[in-house]
Amino acid sequence: MKIVVIGGTGLIGSKTVERLRKRGHDVIAASPNSGVNTITGEGLAEALSGTEVVLDLANSPSFEDKAVLEFFETSGRNLLAAEKLAGVKHHIALSVVGTERLQESGYFRGKLAQEKLIKASGIPYTIVHSTQFMEFLGGIARSGTVGQTVHLSPTYVQPIASDDVADAMADVALSAPANATLEIAGPERARLSELVARYLKAMKDPRTTEADVEARYFGARLNDQSLVSDNNPRLGSITFEQWFAKSIQPT
């Protein structure tokens, strides 16, 4: 089966491509560097010719409100239009648990716009909502840093390792379209502020964390249900400690 992975050279994309190729499929890792650009439309028709399944794992290069909305709307329209012409049988997109609950954030408004385009396209689809990736803990810490203190909400999170995300995306790619949203999450819950404190300690980072119920998450207010899934998510197998042991490289 021919499968095109948009964003196929990124964190999740590269791992998903590897898994699908190991299962014997013809996989194109599509990105602007490989001549496939969903914003300009360059290379889309050629890449999608004869393709049965498309995974959209691309992310906006900017988190600025207007730019991120334009990225997901333009990319989504161009990609879905090209898929219709090519007769693609299954469109899969990776989105975020809580997208519909976090509409104060421009990023999540962009993701919701992307999801609406998919649902209205007429192409059989599966949308996968994931909790935050463990690999993004450093970025989350940066987003809340003021001086040497990281201000973060004490809300619950249930982050998932990128390897578990890639396993799930590969399985979805080889399954029938759900025409629905599925959810995936890590195996453990923790308070965001406490988990980032553990991350910084493991990294030997001198910053301290402060639990702040008023702290925004990329512009959105949070509560204990904002970032976790109670919708029977598929759970990853990699725990915080296993990920820390494998991935943390103190400098």
Secondary structure in CASP SS format (residue, H / E / C, confidence):
PFRMAT SS
TARGET T0000
AUTHOR 0000-0000-0000
METHOD secondary structure of the structure
MODEL  1
M C 1.00
K E 1.00
I E 1.00
V E 1.00
V E 1.00
I E 1.00
G C 1.00
G C 1.00
T C 1.00
G C 1.00
L H 1.00
I H 1.00
G H 1.00
S H 1.00
K H 1.00
T H 1.00
V H 1.00
E H 1.00
R H 1.00
L H 1.00
R H 1.00
K H 1.00
R C 1.00
G C 1.00
H C 1.00
D E 1.00
V E 1.00
I E 1.00
A E 1.00
A E 1.00
S C 1.00
P H 1.00
N H 1.00
S H 1.00
G C 1.00
V C 1.00
N C 1.00
T C 1.00
I C 1.00
T C 1.00
G C 1.00
E C 1.00
G C 1.00
L H 1.00
A H 1.00
E H 1.00
A H 1.00
L H 1.00
S C 1.00
G C 1.00
T C 1.00
E C 1.00
V E 1.00
V E 1.00
L E 1.00
D E 1.00
L C 1.00
A C 1.00
N C 1.00
S C 1.00
P C 1.00
S C 1.00
F C 1.00
E C 1.00
D H 1.00
K H 1.00
A H 1.00
V H 1.00
L H 1.00
E H 1.00
F H 1.00
F H 1.00
E H 1.00
T H 1.00
S H 1.00
G H 1.00
R H 1.00
N H 1.00
L H 1.00
L H 1.00
A H 1.00
A H 1.00
E H 1.00
K H 1.00
L H 1.00
A H 1.00
G C 1.00
V C 1.00
K C 1.00
H E 1.00
H E 1.00
I E 1.00
A E 1.00
L E 1.00
S E 1.00
V E 1.00
V C 1.00
G C 1.00
T H 1.00
E H 1.00
R H 1.00
L C 1.00
Q C 1.00
E C 1.00
S C 1.00
G H 1.00
Y H 1.00
F H 1.00
R H 1.00
G H 1.00
K H 1.00
L H 1.00
A H 1.00
Q H 1.00
E H 1.00
K H 1.00
L H 1.00
I H 1.00
K H 1.00
A H 1.00
S C 1.00
G C 1.00
I C 1.00
P C 1.00
Y E 1.00
T E 1.00
I E 1.00
V E 1.00
H E 1.00
S E 1.00
T C 1.00
Q C 1.00
F E 1.00
M H 1.00
E H 1.00
F H 1.00
L H 1.00
G H 1.00
G H 1.00
I H 1.00
A H 1.00
R H 1.00
S H 1.00
G C 1.00
T E 1.00
V E 1.00
G C 1.00
Q C 1.00
T E 1.00
V E 1.00
H E 1.00
L E 1.00
S C 1.00
P C 1.00
T C 1.00
Y E 1.00
V E 1.00
Q C 1.00
P C 1.00
I E 1.00
A C 1.00
S H 1.00
D H 1.00
D H 1.00
V H 1.00
A H 1.00
D H 1.00
A H 1.00
M H 1.00
A H 1.00
D H 1.00
V H 1.00
A H 1.00
L C 1.00
S C 1.00
A C 1.00
P C 1.00
A C 1.00
N C 1.00
A E 1.00
T E 1.00
L E 1.00
E E 1.00
I E 1.00
A E 1.00
G C 1.00
P C 1.00
E C 1.00
R C 1.00
A E 1.00
R E 1.00
L H 1.00
S H 1.00
E H 1.00
L H 1.00
V H 1.00
A H 1.00
R H 1.00
Y H 1.00
L H 1.00
K H 1.00
A H 1.00
M C 1.00
K C 1.00
D C 1.00
P C 1.00
R C 1.00
T E 1.00
T E 1.00
E E 1.00
A E 1.00
D C 1.00
V C 1.00
E C 1.00
A C 1.00
R C 1.00
Y E 1.00
F C 1.00
G C 1.00
A E 1.00
R C 1.00
L C 1.00
N C 1.00
D C 1.00
Q C 1.00
S C 1.00
L C 1.00
V C 1.00
S C 1.00
D C 1.00
N C 1.00
N C 1.00
P C 1.00
R E 1.00
L E 1.00
G C 1.00
S C 1.00
I C 1.00
T C 1.00
F H 1.00
E H 1.00
Q H 1.00
W H 1.00
F H 1.00
A H 1.00
K H 1.00
S H 1.00
I C 1.00
Q C 1.00
P C 1.00
T C 1.00
END
